[in-house]
Amino acid sequence: MTHLKSNKSSRELTKKRNISLRELSRLSDVRHAALSELANGKRENINFSHIERVAEALEIQDIREIIDLVEVDE
């Protein structure tokens, strides 16, 4: 089965761009709590629309900067 897996935490992405999680939340219209859970590894499910909004907010053209498709055995 193929799953989406975050390959960079939202903290890495915000640090690289010198913005806070709150600012990313505001720019992407993704709840701060969801971004915080991703940043802290507490969220396993990644909503693809959130990834799209984060990529747009951070002007990321290659979504692989944020996620990878990985094969997992269940």
N, CA, C and O atoms as a MOPAC input file, in Angstrom:
PM7 MOZYME 1SCF
protein

 N      0.83400 1    -1.17400 1     0.00000 1
 C      0.00000 1     0.00000 1     0.00000 1
 C      0.88400 1     1.24400 1     0.00000 1
 O      1.92300 1     1.26700 1     0.66100 1
 N      0.48900 1     2.25300 1    -0.71900 1
 C      1.24700 1     3.49800 1    -0.79500 1
 C      0.61200 1     4.55200 1     0.10900 1
 O     -0.60300 1     4.74600 1     0.09000 1
 N      1.42600 1     5.21700 1     0.88400 1
 C      0.97100 1     6.27900 1     1.77800 1
 C      1.78700 1     7.53800 1     1.52700 1
 O      2.89200 1     7.49300 1     0.98700 1
 N      1.21200 1     8.65700 1     1.93300 1
 C      1.97000 1     9.90700 1     1.94400 1
 C      2.70900 1     9.99100 1     3.26700 1
 O      2.15100 1     9.67600 1     4.31800 1
 N      3.93600 1    10.40500 1     3.21600 1
 C      4.71400 1    10.57600 1     4.42900 1
 C      5.41700 1    11.91300 1     4.37400 1
 O      6.06200 1    12.25400 1     3.38200 1
 N      5.28700 1    12.65700 1     5.44100 1
 C      5.97400 1    13.94200 1     5.51000 1
 C      7.46800 1    13.69900 1     5.62400 1
 O      7.91100 1    12.94000 1     6.48500 1
 N      8.24800 1    14.33900 1     4.75800 1
 C      9.69700 1    14.16000 1     4.84100 1
 C     10.38300 1    15.35900 1     5.47100 1
 O     11.59500 1    15.34300 1     5.68700 1
 N      9.62900 1    16.37700 1     5.75900 1
 C     10.16300 1    17.52800 1     6.48200 1
 C      9.09700 1    17.95200 1     7.47800 1
 O      7.91100 1    17.98200 1     7.14900 1
 N      9.50500 1    18.27000 1     8.65800 1
 C      8.51500 1    18.73900 1     9.61800 1
 C      8.13400 1    20.17300 1     9.28600 1
 O      8.89500 1    20.90500 1     8.65200 1
 N      6.97000 1    20.55000 1     9.71700 1
 C      6.54700 1    21.92800 1     9.47800 1
 C      7.47300 1    22.90400 1    10.18800 1
 O      7.61700 1    24.04700 1     9.75500 1
 N      8.10000 1    22.47100 1    11.26900 1
 C      9.07600 1    23.34600 1    11.95600 1
 C     10.28500 1    23.61100 1    11.05900 1
 O     10.77400 1    24.73900 1    10.99500 1
 N     10.77000 1    22.57300 1    10.36500 1
 C     11.90200 1    22.76200 1     9.44300 1
 C     11.52200 1    23.73600 1     8.33200 1
 O     12.30000 1    24.61900 1     7.97000 1
 N     10.31700 1    23.56200 1     7.79700 1
 C      9.86600 1    24.41400 1     6.69700 1
 C      9.72400 1    25.86600 1     7.14100 1
 O     10.09900 1    26.78400 1     6.41200 1
 N      9.17900 1    26.06700 1     8.34300 1
 C      8.99400 1    27.44100 1     8.81400 1
 C     10.32500 1    28.07100 1     9.21100 1
 O     10.55100 1    29.25800 1     8.97600 1
 N     11.19800 1    27.27700 1     9.80900 1
 C     12.50900 1    27.80800 1    10.20100 1
 C     13.28800 1    28.25500 1     8.96500 1
 O     13.90800 1    29.31900 1     8.96100 1
 N     13.25000 1    27.43200 1     7.92200 1
 C     13.96500 1    27.74800 1     6.68400 1
 C     13.46700 1    29.06800 1     6.08600 1
 O     14.23300 1    29.81500 1     5.47700 1
 N     12.18300 1    29.33600 1     6.26900 1
 C     11.59000 1    30.54600 1     5.69200 1
 C     11.39600 1    31.66600 1     6.71200 1
 O     10.82600 1    32.71400 1     6.41200 1
 N     11.88800 1    31.41200 1     7.93000 1
 C     11.85900 1    32.41500 1     8.98900 1
 C     10.45000 1    32.91900 1     9.31900 1
 O     10.22400 1    34.11900 1     9.47100 1
 N      9.50100 1    31.96600 1     9.42800 1
 C      8.16000 1    32.31900 1     9.88500 1
 C      7.74300 1    31.34500 1    10.98000 1
 O      8.32600 1    30.26900 1    11.11000 1
 N      6.75500 1    31.71000 1    11.75200 1
 C      6.27200 1    30.85700 1    12.83600 1
 C      5.19100 1    29.90200 1    12.32500 1
 O      4.64100 1    30.08300 1    11.23900 1
 N      4.90100 1    28.87800 1    13.14100 1
 C      3.78700 1    27.98400 1    12.80900 1
 C      2.47700 1    28.76500 1    12.75400 1
 O      1.61600 1    28.48900 1    11.91800 1
 N      2.33200 1    29.73600 1    13.64500 1
 C      1.10200 1    30.55700 1    13.63200 1
 C      0.97200 1    31.31800 1    12.31400 1
 O     -0.11400 1    31.41000 1    11.74200 1
 N      2.08200 1    31.85700 1    11.84600 1
 C      2.06300 1    32.58700 1    10.58000 1
 C      1.76700 1    31.63300 1     9.42400 1
 O      1.00600 1    31.97600 1     8.51900 1
 N      2.36100 1    30.43900 1     9.44800 1
 C      2.06900 1    29.44600 1     8.41600 1
 C      0.59600 1    29.05100 1     8.46200 1
 O     -0.03900 1    28.86700 1     7.42300 1
 N      0.06800 1    28.92400 1     9.65100 1
 C     -1.35300 1    28.61200 1     9.81200 1
 C     -2.21100 1    29.70500 1     9.17700 1
 O     -3.17400 1    29.41900 1     8.46500 1
 N     -1.85600 1    30.93400 1     9.44100 1
 C     -2.61300 1    32.05900 1     8.88100 1
 C     -2.49900 1    32.09400 1     7.36000 1
 O     -3.49700 1    32.28900 1     6.66600 1
 N     -1.29000 1    31.90700 1     6.84300 1
 C     -1.06300 1    31.96400 1     5.39900 1
 C     -1.72000 1    30.81200 1     4.64200 1
 O     -2.20200 1    30.98700 1     3.52300 1
 N     -1.73500 1    29.63600 1     5.26200 1
 C     -2.21900 1    28.43900 1     4.57300 1
 C     -3.66600 1    28.10200 1     4.90600 1
 O     -4.27500 1    27.25800 1     4.24800 1
 N     -4.21800 1    28.75200 1     5.91900 1
 C     -5.56700 1    28.44500 1     6.40000 1
 C     -5.67500 1    26.98400 1     6.85100 1
 O     -6.68600 1    26.31800 1     6.62900 1
 N     -4.60100 1    26.51100 1     7.49000 1
 C     -4.58300 1    25.19600 1     8.12900 1
 C     -4.49200 1    25.45900 1     9.62800 1
 O     -3.69400 1    26.28400 1    10.07300 1
 N     -5.31000 1    24.75900 1    10.40000 1
 C     -5.32800 1    24.99300 1    11.84600 1
 C     -3.92900 1    24.87500 1    12.45300 1
 O     -3.15500 1    23.98900 1    12.09100 1
 N     -3.62300 1    25.77300 1    13.36900 1
 C     -2.34600 1    25.76200 1    14.06500 1
 C     -2.13500 1    24.41800 1    14.75800 1
 O     -1.02700 1    23.88000 1    14.74100 1
 N     -3.18200 1    23.87500 1    15.36300 1
 C     -3.06900 1    22.59600 1    16.07700 1
 C     -2.63200 1    21.47300 1    15.13800 1
 O     -1.81300 1    20.63500 1    15.51500 1
 N     -3.16700 1    21.44900 1    13.92800 1
 C     -2.79400 1    20.41700 1    12.95400 1
 C     -1.32600 1    20.55800 1    12.56300 1
 O     -0.60800 1    19.56200 1    12.47700 1
 N     -0.88100 1    21.78200 1    12.32700 1
 C      0.52500 1    22.01400 1    11.98200 1
 C      1.43700 1    21.65800 1    13.14300 1
 O      2.50900 1    21.09000 1    12.93700 1
 N      1.02800 1    21.98100 1    14.34700 1
 C      1.82000 1    21.66600 1    15.53100 1
 C      1.94400 1    20.15200 1    15.71100 1
 O      3.02300 1    19.65000 1    16.02700 1
 N      0.84600 1    19.42900 1    15.51000 1
 C      0.88800 1    17.97000 1    15.62000 1
 C      1.83500 1    17.38500 1    14.57300 1
 O      2.59000 1    16.46100 1    14.87400 1
 N      1.80500 1    17.90700 1    13.36200 1
 C      2.73400 1    17.45300 1    12.32200 1
 C      4.17500 1    17.75500 1    12.72900 1
 O      5.06100 1    16.91500 1    12.57500 1
 N      4.39700 1    18.95000 1    13.24400 1
 C      5.74500 1    19.36600 1    13.63500 1
 C      6.29600 1    18.48500 1    14.74500 1
 O      7.50000 1    18.23700 1    14.81000 1
 N      5.41800 1    18.01300 1    15.61400 1
 C      5.84800 1    17.21900 1    16.76100 1
 C      5.71900 1    15.71500 1    16.53500 1
 O      5.91000 1    14.93000 1    17.46400 1
 N      5.40000 1    15.31500 1    15.31700 1
 C      5.28400 1    13.89700 1    14.99900 1
 C      4.11600 1    13.20900 1    15.66000 1
 O      4.12300 1    11.98600 1    15.80300 1
 N      3.10700 1    13.96900 1    16.06900 1
 C      1.95000 1    13.39100 1    16.74900 1
 C      0.80400 1    13.08600 1    15.79500 1
 O     -0.20400 1    12.50700 1    16.19900 1
 N      0.95100 1    13.46900 1    14.54500 1
 C     -0.10400 1    13.24700 1    13.55800 1
 C      0.44800 1    12.32400 1    12.48400 1
 O      1.47900 1    12.60800 1    11.87300 1
 N     -0.24600 1    11.22300 1    12.26400 1
 C      0.18700 1    10.27400 1    11.24800 1
 C     -0.53200 1    10.49000 1     9.93100 1
 O      0.04700 1    10.27100 1     8.86700 1
 N     -1.78800 1    10.91700 1     9.98600 1
 C     -2.55300 1    11.16700 1     8.76800 1
 C     -2.29700 1    12.58000 1     8.28400 1
 O     -2.37200 1    13.54300 1     9.04800 1
 N     -1.99500 1    12.68400 1     7.00900 1
 C     -1.72800 1    13.99200 1     6.42400 1
 C     -2.80900 1    14.27800 1     5.40100 1
 O     -2.95700 1    13.54500 1     4.42300 1
 N     -3.55900 1    15.33400 1     5.62000 1
 C     -4.61000 1    15.73400 1     4.70500 1
 C     -3.95200 1    16.38500 1     3.48400 1
 O     -3.23200 1    17.37500 1     3.61000 1
 N     -4.21000 1    15.81500 1     2.29900 1
 C     -3.54000 1    16.31900 1     1.10600 1
 C     -3.87900 1    17.78200 1     0.83300 1
 O     -3.03000 1    18.53100 1     0.34900 1
 N     -5.10000 1    18.19500 1     1.13500 1
 C     -5.43200 1    19.60900 1     0.90300 1
 C     -4.60600 1    20.51500 1     1.80600 1
 O     -4.29100 1    21.64200 1     1.42300 1
 N     -4.24900 1    20.04000 1     3.00500 1
 C     -3.36800 1    20.81900 1     3.88400 1
 C     -1.99700 1    20.96700 1     3.25000 1
 O     -1.40900 1    22.04800 1     3.26700 1
 N     -1.48600 1    19.86800 1     2.68700 1
 C     -0.17400 1    19.90100 1     2.04400 1
 C     -0.18400 1    20.88900 1     0.87500 1
 O      0.75600 1    21.66200 1     0.69100 1
 N     -1.25600 1    20.85000 1     0.09700 1
 C     -1.36900 1    21.78700 1    -1.03200 1
 C     -1.37000 1    23.23100 1    -0.55200 1
 O     -0.70300 1    24.08400 1    -1.13800 1
 N     -2.11800 1    23.50600 1     0.51200 1
 C     -2.20500 1    24.88300 1     1.01600 1
 C     -0.88400 1    25.35300 1     1.61200 1
 O     -0.49900 1    26.51100 1     1.44800 1
 N     -0.18700 1    24.44100 1     2.31000 1
 C      1.12900 1    24.79200 1     2.86200 1
 C      2.10200 1    25.08100 1     1.72400 1
 O      2.84200 1    26.06400 1     1.77000 1
 N      2.10000 1    24.22200 1     0.70100 1
 C      2.99100 1    24.42600 1    -0.44900 1
 C      2.71400 1    25.76300 1    -1.11500 1
 O      3.64100 1    26.49200 1    -1.46700 1
 N      1.45000 1    26.08200 1    -1.28500 1
 C      1.09000 1    27.35400 1    -1.90400 1
 C      1.53100 1    28.53200 1    -1.03900 1
 O      2.08300 1    29.51000 1    -1.54300 1
 N      1.28400 1    28.43000 1     0.25900 1
 C      1.64200 1    29.52100 1     1.17400 1
 C      3.14600 1    29.75800 1     1.20900 1
 O      3.59900 1    30.89600 1     1.33300 1
 N      3.92500 1    28.67100 1     1.09700 1
 C      5.38000 1    28.78600 1     1.16000 1
 C      6.02200 1    28.88400 1    -0.22200 1
 O      7.24600 1    28.88000 1    -0.35400 1
 N      5.17700 1    28.97300 1    -1.24600 1
 C      5.63400 1    29.08100 1    -2.63400 1
 C      6.56200 1    27.92500 1    -3.01100 1
 O      7.59800 1    28.11900 1    -3.64800 1
 N      6.16600 1    26.72600 1    -2.60200 1
 C      6.91100 1    25.51700 1    -2.92600 1
 C      6.32900 1    24.94400 1    -4.21200 1
 O      5.13600 1    24.64900 1    -4.28800 1
 N      7.17200 1    24.79100 1    -5.21100 1
 C      6.74400 1    24.26800 1    -6.50100 1
 C      6.78300 1    22.74400 1    -6.54800 1
 O      5.91500 1    22.11700 1    -7.15500 1
 N      7.77700 1    22.15500 1    -5.91500 1
 C      7.95200 1    20.70900 1    -5.91800 1
 C      7.46000 1    20.15000 1    -4.59400 1
 O      8.11600 1    20.30300 1    -3.56400 1
 N      6.30500 1    19.50400 1    -4.62500 1
 C      5.67300 1    19.01200 1    -3.40000 1
 C      6.55000 1    17.99800 1    -2.67200 1
 O      6.32800 1    17.71900 1    -1.49300 1
 N      7.54700 1    17.44400 1    -3.36900 1
 C      8.46300 1    16.50200 1    -2.72000 1
 C      9.31800 1    17.17700 1    -1.65900 1
 O      9.97900 1    16.49700 1    -0.87500 1
 N      9.31500 1    18.49900 1    -1.62400 1
 C      9.98600 1    19.19900 1    -0.52200 1
 C      9.24600 1    18.97200 1     0.78500 1
 O      9.80900 1    19.14200 1     1.86600 1
 N      7.96800 1    18.58300 1     0.67800 1
 C      7.13000 1    18.40900 1     1.85800 1
 C      6.81000 1    16.93100 1     2.11500 1
 O      6.87900 1    16.47400 1     3.25600 1
 N      6.46700 1    16.19300 1     1.07500 1
 C      6.03400 1    14.80300 1     1.25300 1
 C      6.70100 1    13.87200 1     0.25600 1
 O      7.20800 1    14.29600 1    -0.78300 1
 N      6.68500 1    12.60200 1     0.59800 1
 C      7.10400 1    11.52900 1    -0.28400 1
 C      6.01600 1    10.47400 1    -0.29100 1
 O      5.28100 1    10.32800 1     0.68600 1
 N      5.91000 1     9.74000 1    -1.38000 1
 C      5.06900 1     8.55400 1    -1.41900 1
 C      5.94400 1     7.38800 1    -0.99700 1
 O      7.02100 1     7.18200 1    -1.55600 1
 N      5.49100 1     6.63200 1    -0.02200 1
 C      6.28000 1     5.50600 1     0.45500 1
 C      5.42400 1     4.25600 1     0.48300 1
 O      4.22200 1     4.31700 1     0.74500 1
 N      6.04800 1     3.12900 1     0.21300 1
 C      5.38600 1     1.83000 1     0.30700 1
 C      5.51000 1     1.34100 1     1.75500 1
 O      6.58700 1     1.39000 1     2.35000 1
 N      4.39600 1     0.87500 1     2.30000 1
 C      4.41800 1     0.30900 1     3.64700 1
 C      3.72100 1    -1.03600 1     3.63900 1
 O      2.76000 1    -1.25100 1     2.90100 1
 N      4.21100 1    -1.92400 1     4.45500 1
 C      3.58200 1    -3.23400 1     4.61400 1
 C      2.61800 1    -3.14500 1     5.78100 1
 O      2.95100 1    -2.65200 1     6.85800 1
 N      1.43000 1    -3.63000 1     5.53900 1
 C      0.44000 1    -3.60200 1     6.63600 1
 C      0.15300 1    -4.98800 1     7.11600 1
 O     -0.65000 1    -5.17000 1     8.03000 1

